[in-house]
Amino acid sequence: MKDDARRRDPAAYPASQTLETRFGDMDVNGHLNNVAFARLFEETRVRFNRAGPAAPAVGERRSSFVVAHVAIDYLAEGNYPAPVTVGYAIARIGSSSFTVAMAAFQEGQCIALCDSVLVHRDPESGPAPIPPALRERLEALRLKS
C-alpha cells in the first residue's frame, strides 16, 4: 500500500460504517488485535457489497465477488470499548476487478488502512467483466482527492 496522506483523512471516503468493538477483540495488552481489524474491514466490505452503495438496484441481478487479495497496514493502537468508523471507497476499477480502499478511525485518529481486491464473477463461468450499472455505482464511490 502506497503511503498516501489522503487515505488517513475521513473526508476522502464517500461512505462509512461505524461498528462496535467487542471485549473479545482485545489482545493481552488490552488493544484491538489484528484479527479484530480484519473483522471490522470484512464486515464493512460485506455490508457495502450487500446493502450499501455497491448493492444491486431493484430488479438487477446480484453480482458475485471473490476476494483475491487483502492487505492491512496497522498504524496505531485501537481500544475497546470505543467504536470504530471504517471509511469505504473505490481506489481502482479494472475490467473484471476493483480495489476497495478502507480506513479505520477511532476517536478521530486513523488506526489502520486496508486494500481489498475483489474479482467480479459469473457463477457458471468464473471471472467476468464488471457490468455497466455496477461500474457506474463503483465510480460514484471513488476515493476523493
PyMOL commands that set and color helices and strands:
alter all, ss='L'
color gray80, all
select helices_A, chain A and resi 5-8+10-12+23-25+34-50+132-139
alter helices_A, ss='H'
color red, helices_A
select strands_A, chain A and resi 15-19+64-74+84-93+97-106+109-122+126-127
alter strands_A, ss='S'
color yellow, strands_A
deselect
rebuild
show_as cartoon
